[in-house]
Amino acid sequence: MNTALPADFSHAVEAVAIGASAGGIDALLELLGGLQAPFRGTVIAVLHLPESHESRLPEVFSARLGIPVEEAQPHAPVESGKVYFAPPGYHLLVEGDRTFSLSCDPPVLFSRPSIDVLMESCADLYGPDMAGIVLTGANEDGARGLARIGAAGGMTAVQDPAEAAHAAMPLAAVKMANPDYVLPLAGLRRLLHTVVR
């Protein structure tokens, strides 16, 4: 586990799966801030939201970041150079043909969409050509998925629990996944920008 990036860090990935819960909007805005289009790879994010509310995340993030941001749609291809959000009320998966699918399976750790479900599907598809990042949150969703990414040879990173608005999720991910990096948001931002360059 590292708390700083090596100066010669240059590993590029095909996809980055990011999970956040309580406090996650602000954390994601900081993490994605400054990311410029076009960029290599795909960023796919799960943010826990109430199922009964329509998500405005693509609108909010597009206005603040100026990069392509969309809500993932079933059967739509996963396109490089875009940021995707899971829609509320559905688990989001990436299939073997690199298209999205949605599932109404029961919540995982009281969450649907589940970070674990997304990360596990990505790990099985992309293997070492992906990265996973777990941010602030108040439950343990994401820990198992991040561990799967690590086991598949992917890169794993967690927000420093001491900095997170809610430390439970990062702490669980650190304990279960033994991530490659535990960094404050500024370090995670540098890491993300490096791997999608």
C-alpha positions in Angstrom: 0.0 0.0 0.0 1.4 3.4 -1.1 0.5 6.8 0.1 2.3 8.6 -2.7 2.6 8.1 -6.4 6.0 7.2 -7.8 7.5 9.9 -10.0 7.6 7.5 -13.0 4.0 6.2 -12.7 2.8 5.7 -16.2 0.4 2.7 -16.3 -2.6 3.4 -18.6 -5.9 1.5 -18.3 -9.0 0.9 -20.4 -11.6 1.5 -17.7 -11.8 3.1 -14.2 -14.6 2.1 -11.9 -15.3 4.6 -9.1 -17.6 4.1 -6.1 -18.9 6.7 -3.6 -21.7 7.1 -1.2 -22.3 9.7 1.5 -20.3 12.8 0.7 -19.6 11.4 -2.8 -20.8 14.3 -5.0 -18.2 16.7 -3.7 -15.5 14.1 -3.7 -16.3 13.1 -7.3 -16.3 16.7 -8.4 -12.9 17.2 -7.0 -11.6 13.9 -8.3 -12.8 14.5 -11.9 -12.0 18.2 -11.9 -9.6 19.2 -14.6 -10.1 16.0 -16.6 -10.0 17.1 -20.2 -11.6 15.6 -23.3 -10.6 13.7 -25.2 -9.1 11.2 -22.8 -8.1 7.6 -23.1 -10.2 5.0 -21.3 -13.7 5.1 -19.7 -14.7 6.3 -16.3 -17.8 4.5 -14.8 -19.1 5.7 -11.4 -21.6 4.4 -8.9 -23.0 6.9 -6.4 -25.6 5.8 -4.0 -28.8 7.8 -4.5 -32.4 7.3 -3.4 -34.2 5.0 -5.9 -37.3 7.2 -5.9 -35.4 10.3 -7.2 -34.5 11.0 -10.8 -30.7 11.4 -11.1 -29.4 14.7 -12.4 -25.8 13.7 -12.0 -24.9 13.8 -15.7 -26.4 17.4 -15.9 -24.6 18.5 -12.8 -21.2 17.1 -13.7 -21.4 18.1 -17.4 -21.9 21.7 -16.3 -19.2 21.7 -13.8 -16.6 19.6 -15.6 -17.0 20.3 -19.3 -16.4 16.7 -20.3 -18.8 14.1 -21.8 -20.9 12.7 -19.0 -23.9 10.3 -19.5 -26.2 8.0 -17.5 -25.4 4.5 -18.6 -28.1 2.9 -20.7 -28.8 -0.8 -21.2 -27.3 -2.3 -24.3 -25.4 0.9 -25.1 -21.7 0.5 -25.9 -19.1 1.5 -23.4 -17.3 4.4 -25.2 -13.8 5.6 -24.5 -13.4 9.2 -23.4 -16.6 9.4 -21.5 -17.8 9.5 -17.8 -20.8 7.3 -17.1 -23.0 7.2 -14.0 -25.2 4.3 -12.9 -28.9 5.2 -12.9 -30.7 5.0 -9.6 -32.6 1.9 -8.7 -30.5 -0.5 -10.9 -27.3 -2.4 -10.6 -24.9 -1.5 -13.4 -22.8 -4.1 -15.1 -20.4 -4.2 -18.1 -21.0 -7.2 -20.3 -18.4 -9.2 -22.3 -19.3 -7.4 -25.5 -18.5 -4.1 -23.8 -22.0 -2.9 -23.5 -23.9 -1.9 -20.3 -26.6 -3.9 -18.7 -28.9 -3.1 -15.8 -30.2 -5.4 -13.2 -33.1 -5.3 -10.7 -31.6 -7.9 -8.5 -32.0 -7.2 -4.7 -29.8 -4.5 -3.2 -26.3 -5.4 -2.1 -25.4 -4.0 1.4 -28.7 -2.0 1.2 -27.6 -0.4 -2.1 -28.9 -0.5 -5.6 -26.9 0.4 -7.6 -24.1 -1.5 -5.9 -20.4 -0.6 -6.3 -19.5 -4.2 -5.7 -21.6 -5.4 -8.6 -20.1 -2.9 -11.0 -16.6 -3.5 -10.0 -16.9 -7.3 -10.1 -18.3 -7.2 -13.6 -15.5 -4.8 -14.7 -12.8 -6.9 -13.1 -14.0 -10.0 -14.9 -13.9 -8.2 -18.2 -10.9 -5.9 -18.1 -8.6 -7.7 -15.7 -5.3 -5.9 -15.4 -6.4 -3.2 -17.8 -8.6 -1.4 -15.3 -8.5 0.5 -12.1 -10.9 0.8 -9.2 -11.3 3.7 -6.8 -13.4 3.8 -3.6 -14.3 7.1 -2.1 -16.2 8.4 1.0 -19.2 6.5 2.2 -21.0 5.2 5.2 -21.3 1.5 4.5 -19.0 -1.3 3.2 -20.1 -1.4 -0.5 -17.1 -1.4 -2.8 -14.7 -3.3 -0.6 -15.4 -6.7 -2.1 -15.5 -5.3 -5.6 -12.2 -3.6 -5.2 -10.7 -6.8 -3.9 -11.9 -8.5 -7.0 -10.2 -5.9 -9.2 -7.0 -6.4 -7.3 -7.2 -10.2 -7.6 -7.7 -9.8 -11.4 -4.5 -7.7 -11.6 -6.1 -4.3 -11.8 -4.9 -1.2 -9.9 -6.8 -0.4 -6.7 -7.0 2.9 -4.8 -8.9 4.3 -1.8 -9.5 7.8 -0.5 -7.6 8.4 2.7 -10.1 7.6 5.4 -8.8 10.5 7.5 -9.8 12.9 4.7 -13.2 11.3 3.7 -16.4 12.9 4.8 -17.5 9.4 5.9 -14.7 7.0 6.6 -16.6 3.7 6.9 -16.4 2.8 3.1 -12.7 3.7 2.7 -11.8 1.8 5.9 -13.7 -1.3 4.8 -12.0 -1.2 1.4 -8.5 -0.8 2.9 -9.1 -3.7 5.2 -10.6 -6.1 2.6 -8.8 -5.1 -0.6 -5.3 -4.1 0.7 -5.3 -1.4 -2.1 -2.2 -0.3 -4.1 -2.8 3.3 -3.1 -4.4 5.1 -0.2 -4.4 8.8 -1.1 -6.2 12.1 -0.4 -8.4 13.3 -3.2 -5.5 15.4 -4.7 -3.4 12.3 -5.1 -6.3 10.3 -6.4 -7.0 13.0 -8.9 -3.4 12.9 -10.2 -3.6 9.1 -10.3 -6.9 9.2 -12.3 -5.6 11.8 -14.8 -2.4 9.7 -15.3 -4.1 6.4 -16.0 -6.6 7.8 -18.5 -4.1 9.9 -20.4 
